[in-house]
Every structure is written in C-alpha cells, then in structure tokens.
Amino acid sequence: MPVVTVLLNNRTETLACEPGVTLKELLTAHGIYVDAPCGGTGKCGKCIVAAWGELSDPTEKELSLGKDRRLACLTRVTGDCTVRPGAGEAGMDVSLSGVGESFGELAGATGLGAAVDIGTTTVVCRLFDLGTGRELGAMGGVNLQRSFGADVISRIGACVENKDSLRAMTKSIRDQIAKMLFDLCREAGRNTEEILSLVIAGNTTMAHLFAGLDPSGMAALPFEPESLFGEGFTPCGDGLGLSPEAEVYIIPAASAFVGGDITAAALSQGMDKTQDTVLLIDIGTNGEIVLAHGGELFCCATAAGPAFEGADISCGMGGSEGAIRAVETDGKGALRLDVIGGGEAKGICGSGLVDAVGVMLGLGAVEYSGRMLFPDEAEGTLAEAYLDEDDNGDAVFRLSENIAVSAGDVRKLQLAKAAIAAGARTLLDRAGVSADKVTKLLIAGGFGNSIRVKNAAAMGLIPAELGDRALSVGNAAAEGACAALCSPAARERAEKLGRAMKYVDLSADPVFMEHYVEEMFFGEE
C-alpha cells in the first residue's frame, strides 16, 4: 500500500492509501484543506500542490505549472510519494465585527454560548458568556467544504453523485466548528463542555450539510429541502465537544434557496419592524435579496455563480493574503492596487474584480455591452497601456506583470451582476414599488463589506439610483445569530421572520427574465 508523506506548515503526516486515489481525495479525507472551487473536475486549476515521487503522469495542463507542481484533483498516487499542499484557511480575510458588544434581554442562563455563521465560502464562530451577554472571542476561516466545490450547486451535486460526500462534508464542517470552538475557549480560559447553546445561521444547503441531511431534493423540481429548521428541528451536537445538555438551534429558512443566514441578516437589521421600504442584498454565489415594504417581506434568490468569490476567474482567488481587493486610478490613468497583506499580488478576489472592471469601464477598455477592446482599438487612449492579448489571441487587461483580467472574466462578472440586479428589480416589481422609493439599501456579507458602492452602482450591480442610499452592513447573518443566541425575544422574532417572508421563485418568472436581459449591460450607455 503506498505511503504519502504530507508536508504541512507545522507538522508532517504520513498517510497510507490505495493506489489510484487522487491527492485531493486523500487529503480531503484526512481533513487537509485543498482549494478546489470546481469540486475537483480539473477545470479551475486552483488545487495546485507541490508533489513528487510515484505519481500518475502529469497532464498537458499540469506541464505548464512548473517543476513538481501538480493539480491535486488530477494527480493519482501510484506508489510512495511526498506532497506539500497549497495555502489553506490561514490568511482568509473574514469580517469579524462586534467583539465586546453586549445584548439586552438575556436568556438568564449560565455557561457559554456560541453563534456560528456557516457561509458557502467562510465560517465565522463567536463565543459568548450567556450570563452577561459579553462576547469572549471570534474566529473565522474558509469553509473547508470548498474542497467539494465553490458553490451550493456543486456541493449538492457531490451528494447526488456519491452519498459518501454528504457524510464527508458533515464531518468536515463539524470538525471545523469543533476546532474553532476549542481554540476560542482555550483563548478565553474556558472549556467547550461549558457551551450550553449553539446557534447556527447558514443557507439551506449549508444547514443540511451541518445537520447531516441530504440536500439532493434541492437539485431538481420541486426543489424541496428535507427541513426548513427552526424550533421544530433539534439536531444533536455530536462531534462538537459541547456540554451533553447543549441545545443546537438552526435559524429557520424561508425556502430551499433563501436560508437561515438571510433570516438572521433581516433580524439583525430590524426588517421585521420597519415600515419603510428597505432592500437587503447578500451578494455571493447565491445572491439572496429581501425587500421590506408596507409591513410585508418579500424574498428571492438568484444564482450569480462564483465570480464574486474570485472562483472560475483566470487569476481569481479568495480574499486571502496576496489577493488584489481594490483597484483605482490616480485620475491620469495610472493604476493603484490594494493587495491583502501588502505584498506582491498573487491573484484577484471578487471585490478587486468589481473595482477592476469599474476602472476598465472608466478608461474605455470595456464597452457598455461588456466587450473588451483589443490593443489596436485603444490606440491613443489611457487604456492602451494595459490592454494586451493572451496566448489564445483573446483580449486581456493587465493589472500587473502577472495578473490580468480577461474578456472571459468580464463576461462572467457581467452574468453575475445581471442576476443580482434583475433579482432586486423583480422583487420591487412584485411589491409594486419603484427603486426610487427605497429609503435604504443594505449590502450584507463579506463581499458586500469589501466592494466600493460607487463602482457597484456604476456598473449596475445595484440600482444606480440607490448608490447614495447604500450601506454595507458586514456580516449581518452572524449578528443575527448572536442576537438569537443571547435574546429569547430575538429568537422568537427569527421564527416569525422565517414564516413571514414571501418567497418569489425566479426560475420561470418572465419578469425576471426581462430584467435579466436589460441588466446584462454595464451601467447606462
């Protein structure tokens, strides 16, 4: 049986496996993170590892990576070998807000409580003293289920294709949360067995995978989940290291595609109490939108794809060290890049891509239709210095010597932004209200916290007329989960919110399709 030596940052592991297993399958099975947003199909090229020894012959795609550089999903173990995985969860740029805040209306309990926001891309844990409501610590990192795919569709697909994937993903997220809680308790001088209450906020798929429920029913009509969670669902806390008496509460979802994370976000922003017209948009692979109007709540979900997460983009990456997260010009055409960690740029994340395309539109490198110019078409303009052609003869816009945005990347962002914008327009239509009547636009989530609103409005990602009414509210889902943990009244409101939101199905909605076509263009011509 082959022996694989795994070189990690602070330790070395020796793993035995059957011949023919891919490096991705082996590493993932042992809880070692592999960045594979395509789910291991060999398409994204992100799961690069250093590997040598008895391995399958490199593919043509791998030969261009350099000496000993392999794609973990394509490389099979044939005998003894050594592998050094790429960057894992360390360095992920995760918003952690609210440390030290206290909540009123406490549950009156003793011991500890934890609120967890399970995002498709990131996981955030926050630890509280239930007696005082004081936060003791917070921790975040990339969701290790990303090895099974970047978005909910790919993870559901993994469960459809192989039932063992559900068990593996459930173990992965529970192990990750258990480790986070252990680390938080250790830093606070406490013990995980003191945790008496755990509140989970996540989209419906992430909640299924945490609870060990099969999400396959959401893969095809009639898109029915096994549960919408809430008070009627009581999952056990196995594998989390909590007190034997601990209660685990999963915030209720409104539908298969509008999950408890959106219920929690709406709770944190008081959307169940307002009489104003307020729009909440959580921008991500699955864009979820809530509209409060006339005392009613409308919601929808639209598949934007992974472009906002930096996945499936030629030089894309998550929001970790080395990612370009912001791009601007000095007014004379010179570019300024903001790189996470301040070092050399290794790639570009979603917020940086939005900025970059905004700059490209401003310089005239990209037309209103989304077409990128070729260098000879931009002669004499400020864009000329950055336009180039790649090896395939396609137009690219170079941000640095090694990082470029391709015409294909612009197209993917165009499709993603059209889905979000059309979803918002459709909700407004269904509620019978125009965008100019919206008093406040709330942009939630880690991505929403990073984008420049002016660029988002200029390209039409959000309604242009709402640019001056937009407010980034950060990780609103985590804030709502904290409220539901510490306040019985907030938890009761979450239950009512989950039932009150009217879900608008966009899948066959002709109004949505009309808006989608309209929103394909960047801004106004």
N, C-alpha and C positions, 0 to 999 in steps of 0.2 A: 504494500500500500504506500503510495507516495507521501512524502513528508514535505510540508510547505512551511518555510521559516518566514514569519511576518515581522518586519522591522517597523515598529511604531515609535512615536516621539520619545516616550519614556520607558519603553519595555520591549521585549522580544517575545513573540509567541510562536509555538511550534504546533502546527495543525496537521492531522492525518486526514486523508480524503481518498475517495475512489478516483481512479483515472478517468479523464474526460470531463470532470467538473470544471466549470469556468471559475476564474479567480473571483468574479463578482459573486457568484453563488456561494463560494466557500467563505469569503469574507463576511458577506451579509448574514449567513447562517450562524456566524460566531460573533455577531453584534459589532462588527467593524465597519464603520461608515464608508460607503462608496457613493460618490456623487454620480447618479445615473438618472437624470431627469427624463430620459426617453424610456425608462423602465428596463433597460438592458437589451435594446434591439440593435445597438450599434449605430444609431442614427445621429446622436447628439455629439459624440466624441468627447464627452466630459469626464468619463471614468478612467482617466489616464493614471497609470501606476508605473513605477519602475519595477521590472521583473526580469529575472534571468534564471537559467537552469533548464530543466527538461520541460519544455512547454510546446504547444502547438505552433506551427509556422506562422509568422506574422502575416496578416492580410495586407493587401495593397494600401489600404487606408492607414494601417499602423506603420508601414515602412517610412512614411513621411514624418513620423513623430520624433525620430532620432534614436540613438543607441539605447537599448534596454527600455525604451518607452513603449508600453502596450496599453490596449484598451481592455479593462478587466472583464467586460461582458463578452468579448470575442476570444479571449485567451484561455485555452484549456490546459489543465495540468496533465502532463503525460508521465511525470516522474518527480524526483526531488527537485525543489526549486526555492527561490527566495523572492519575496515581493515587498515593496515599500509603498503603501497606499498614499494617495494624494491628501490634500488638506481635508479635514473633517469639519466637525461643528465649531472648532475653535475659531474665533475671529468673526463669527457671524454678527452682522450689525443689527441687533434687535433692540427695539424701543422698549425701555423699562421705565415707566413713569409712575409717579405716586408714592415712592418709597417714603415712609414716615407719616402718611396720611392716616387719619382715624375716621371711623364711620360711626354715626349715631345709631340708635335703635338696635343695640347689640343683642345677640341671641341670649346673652346671660349665661353662656356656657363657660366651662373651664377648659384648659388644654389648648391645643393648637388646631389651626385650620389652614387649608391650602386652597388656592384658586389657580386653575390651570387653563390656559388658552391653547388648545391644540389646533394650530393652523396647518394648512397643507404644506407650507414651507418651513414655518418656525413653530417652536413650542416655548411658551413662557410660563414659569411657575412662580407664585408669590405666596409667602408664608406669613401667617398672622397669629397673634396671641388672641384667642377668642374672648378672653376675659376683659381685655382692654380695647380690642379692635385695632391695635397698633401693628403695622407691618414690620416684620422682623428681617425680611430679606427678599430679594427677587433674583431670578436667573433665567436666561434664555439661550436658545441654540437652534440650529437647523433640525427640522424633523427628520429623524433617521429613516423614516419610511420612504424618504425621497429616493432611496436605492431601488424602490419598486416603481418609480415614475414620478414626474414632476407635478402632475395634477390628479384630481379625483377620478377622472375618467380612466387614466392608466392604472390606478390602484384598484378600481372596481374591476377593470379588465383582467388584472392579475388574479383576482379572486374567481372570476368566471372561468379562466383557463386552468387554474390549479388551486384546489381547495386548501392545499397546504400553505398557500400565500396568505390566507386570512389568519391562520394560526401564527405564522411568522410575523406578520405586521402587528397583530395584537400583542405578541410578546415584545416586539421591538419598542412600541410606544409605552407599554407598561414598564419595561426595564428602564427606558429613558427617564420617565417621570420618577420612578423609584430612586434612581441615582441623583436626580436633581433635588428631590426632597431630602435625601440623605445628606447631600452637600449643604443645603440650606440650613438644616437642623444642626449640623456639626458647627457651621459658622456662628449660629446663634447660641451654641452651648446647650442644645436641646436634643431630643431623641424622636425619631419618626413614630415610635409607638405612642407618643403623646398626641399625634394627629387624630382628632375625633371627627373631623368633617373635611370632605374633599369635594369641591365644586368644579365641574368640567364644562367649558364652553368650547364648542367646535362645530364645524359644518356637519351636516347629517352623515356624510361618509366617514369623516374622522371620528365621530361619536360611535358609529357602528364598529369601526376597527378597534377603538378602545374597549368597547363592551364585548367584543368577540362575536358580534352579529354579522351575518353575511350580507354585504351591500349589493349583491348581484341583482336583486329586484329593481334597483335603480338604474340598471344598464339598458332596459328596454321597456316599452309600453307595458303596463300603465305607470311605470316608474314609481313603484310602491316600496317604501322602506319597511323594514321589519318593525321599527318603532320610531316615534317622534319624541320619545323620552319624557322628561319632566317628572312630576311627583309619582306617576303611576309606574315608573320603571326604577327598579332598585338593583343595580349591578353590584356584584361583590368587589371587594378590594384586593383580591388575590394577587400576590406578587408585588405589591406596592410597599410592604413593610409598615402598614398603618396599624393603629390600635385594632384589636379584634372587634371592638364595638363601633368602629368608624362607619360613618354614613357616607356613601358616594352618591352625589346628585349631579345628573347631567341636565343642563338647562334645555328646555323644550325647543324643538324646531317648529317652523311653520309649515314646512313641506320637505320633500326629498332634496330640494336644491336651495332652500333658504333655511339655514340651520340655526342651532342654538347660539352660535357666535354672533349672528345678526340680532337675535332676540336680546342677547346680553348687551350689544352695542346700542340698540334702541333704548334699552333700560337705562344705561349709563347717561344717555343724552336726554332723558325725560320725554321721549317722543310719545309716550302714552298719556302724558299730562298736558301737552301743549295744545292750544287752539290755533296756533299759527300754521302756516304752510311751510314745512321743513322737509328737506330732501337729504337722506343719508346714503352715501355710496361707499361701499367697501370694494376697492379696486384690487383685483387679483386674478388668478387663473379662472376662478368662477366669480364674476362680478355680481355682487348682491346689492340690491337697492331697496330702500324703504322710503315711502312718502307718507307724511302725516298731513292730513288736510280735512278741515271741517269735523274734527273729532274722530276721523276714521284713519286706519292704517292700511296702506297697500304695499305689496312687496313683489319682487320678481328676482330672477337670477338669469344671468346670461353668460354663456361660455366664451370668455375672452381669450383663452389659451395662455400658454406660459410666457409670452413675451414680456409681460410686466415683471416677471420674476427673473428675467435675464436668461431663461432657458430657450432652447431652439433658436438662439441668435448666434451668428457666426463667431463673434468674440464675446458672447454673453457669459455671465456668471452671476452667482448670488451676491447679496450685499455683504461680502466678506472683504478682508484685507486685500488691497490691490485692485478693487473694483472702482471704476470711474462712476461716481454717483451724481456729479453735476458738471455741466458744460456751459460756458458762456463766452461771449466775445468782449473785447475791450472797446467796441464801437468802430474800430478800424479794421476789423476782420481777423485779428489775432485771437487764437483760442486760449481759454483758461480752463484747465481740468482740475476738478477736486477729486482726489483719489483717497479712498478709505485707508487709513494708516499712514498716508503721506508719502509712500514710496513710489516706485515705478509702477505704472499701470499694467495690470495683467489681463484685464478684460473690462466689460461694462455691464452694470446692473440695470434694472428696469428704470429707475429714476434718471440715471445718466442717459439712457436711450431716449427717453422723452425729451430731455434737455437737448440732446444732440440733434434730434430731428427738428426741434424748435429752432435751433441755431441754423440748421441746413435750410429750413424754410425762409428764415430771415435773410440768409446770404443768397438765396435764389438757387441753391444746389438741388432742391426738390421742388417740383411744381405742385400747384393746387391739387392736381389729380393724383399725386403721390409718385409720379415718375421722377427718377433721379437723372440728372443730366450727365452726359459724358464730358470728359475734359475739354474736347474741342468745341462743345456747345457753350462753354462758360468762359471762353477767352475774353480777357479784359475785365472780368468781374472779380470780386473778393473771393468767390467760391472756387475759382480756378486753382488756387494753390493747394486745395485739399482734395480735389476730385482726381480719381485715378481709375484704372481698370485692373481687375484681378486676373488670375491665370486663365479663367474661363471667358474672359472678354466682357465681364459684367462690370457695371459702374460701382465704385465704392467711394466713400468719403473718409479720408484718413484723419483720425484724431491724434495719432502719434505714429511713430515708425512701425509699430507692431499691431496697433489697434485700429480697426476700421469698421464703419457701418456700411453694410452692403445694401443694394437695391432690394434684395430679398428681405432683409431685416426691416426696412421701411415698410414693405408690404405687410409683414406680419404685425407690426405695430398699428398699421392702418386698419387691419381687420379687427384687432383687439379693441382699439379705441372706438371703432364704429359700433361694436357690440355693446359697449358700456353706454355710449351716448344714446343709442337707439333704445336701450332698455329704460333709461331715465325719461326720454321723451314719451315712450309708450305709457309709463305709469302716470305721467302728467295728463296724457290724453284720457286714460281710463278714469281718472279722478275728475276730469272736466275742468282742469285749471291750466293756465299758461305759465311758462317758465318765469315770466316777469313778476308773477305773484308770489314766488318762493321768497320767503324772508331770510332763509339761511340754508346754505349748502354745507353739509358736514362730510368731510372726506376722512374715512377711517382706515385703519390698518397700517402696517409698517411702510408699505409702498406709498400710500396716501400721505404719510407723515414726511416723506422724503421729496416728493415732486414739487416743482415750482408751479404754483397755481397759474401764473401768467402764461406759461408755456402750455399747460394743460388746456386752458381756455382758448388760447390762440389756435391750437391745432384741432379743437373741437372735441377733446376727450370729455370735457364737462361743458354744459351750455355756456356760450360766450357771455350771455347777459348775466350770468351768475358769478363771473370771475371776482367781482368786488364783494360778493356775499359768501365767498367760500372760506371755510375754516378747517384746518387739519386738526383732528381730534385724537390722533395717535391710536394706541391700542385700546379702543373703546370696548372691545369684547372682553379683554382682561379686566377692565374697570368694572364692567357689569357683573363679571363672575365674582369679583371681590365683594361687590355690594350684596349679591345673592348669598355669599358665604357668611357675611357679618350681620346681615339685617333680615329678619323674618319677613318684614314688610316688603323689602325689595324682592325676596324670593316669590312672594305671593304675586307681586306685580309681574314678575317674569312669567309666571304661569298664565296670567291673564293675557299678557302680550303675545305669547305663543299661539293662543287660541284666537286672538282678535285680528291678527294680520291677515288681510285678504290676498291670497296668492294669485298673481296674474301669470298664466302659463304663456310664455313667449314662443314655444316651439312651433306652433302653427298659427300664430297671430298675424294676420295680414297688415295690421297697423305697424307692428314691429318690423316686418319685412320692408315696408315702405320707408320707415325711418332709417333702417339699416343701410339701404341703398343711398339715401340722402347723406348719411353721416360718413360714407366712405371717403369723402373729400376732406382735405385738411383746411379747416377754417373757411373763410369766405374769399371767393375769387376777386 
